[in-house]
Amino acid sequence: MVSGRCDRGVVICGSGVGASVAASKVPGARAALCHDVFSARQGVEDDDMNVICLGARVIGPALAAEVLRAFAAARFSGAPRHVRRLSKVTAIEEDARRGVFDRTR
């Protein structure tokens, strides 16, 4: 994603938590741990999630496939409230890169 060769990513570890923590450190990554179809779809539609994290010891193969299909098919809604939310997240990320933390956002 950082190189621009892909738009989305999938990371997997035992619980999904470690993968989620690590993926969140990649600039531009909006990673979330999802073990259900609703969260996978909603994460993209409302929050423009671009990295899904799964726990191999938490979710079975059939459900994982279903969750990944929902993630891949979902599109960011572009609704004004979701765009505002994404702008706030992007601003926090930019502040962190500069070492500035504004808690009023």
N, C-alpha and C positions, 0 to 999 in steps of 0.2 A: 504494500500500500504506500509506503513512504517513497518508494522508487516510482510509483505511478503505474506499475504493471498490473495492478488489480484494484478493485474498488472496495472489496470486502474480504474479511478473513475469518477463519475458524481456528480456535485453539482449544486443546483438550488436555486435561490432566486428571488425576484421580477424582478430586472433588469438584474441579472447575474453579475453585477459589484462587489457587495459586496462579493459574493461567489468566484469570481475570485481573488480578493485581499486576502481573507482569505486562499484559497487553495494554493496560491503562497507562503505562509509562511511555508508550510509543506516541510521539507527537502526531496529532491528527486522528488517533484511534479513539473511538467511542465504543468501548467494550462493555459487555454485560453478560452476566451469568444467566443462562436461560435453560430451564428444564421442561418447558411446556410451550405449546404452539402459540397461545395467546401472548405470552411475554416476548417470544421471538418476533412475532408480527408487530405488536404494539411498540416494541423497542425501536424498530426501524421507522414505522409510520409517525410516531410522536417525537422521538428523540434522535432520529437519523443515526441509530446504532450501526456501526460498520464492522464490528468484530463481535462474533458470538463465541461464548465460552461454554464448554460442556464438561461435565464430570463423568468420566467413563465408569466410575464405580457407583454413580447415582442414577444414571439413565440407561435404559436398555437400547439395543441397536435399532429396533423398530421405531420406538418413540424418537430416538435421536434423528433418524432419517426424516421423520415427519416434521420435527422441529427445524431441521436444516432446510427442508423444502419451504416451510413458511418464511424463514429468514430470507432465503434466496428470492422468493416471489414478492416480498413486501417492498414497498416504495415509500419514501418520505412524503408525508402529506403536503408539506408546504403551507399548511394553515398558519395564519399570522401568529397565533399564540405559540405554535411549535417553532416557528422561525425566530421569534423573540427568545424563547428558551435556548435554542441552539446558539444564538448570538451571545447569550450570557455565558454559556459553557465555553465557547471559543474565546471570549474575553478573559475568562479565568485561566485558560491554558496559555494565552499570550502573556498575561501578567506573570504567571509562574516561570515562563521562559526568561523573562526579564528580571526575575527575582523580586517582583513587586506584588504584594498581596493586598487587595482592596476588599475589605470585608463588608462594604456597603452594597455590593452587587446583589 
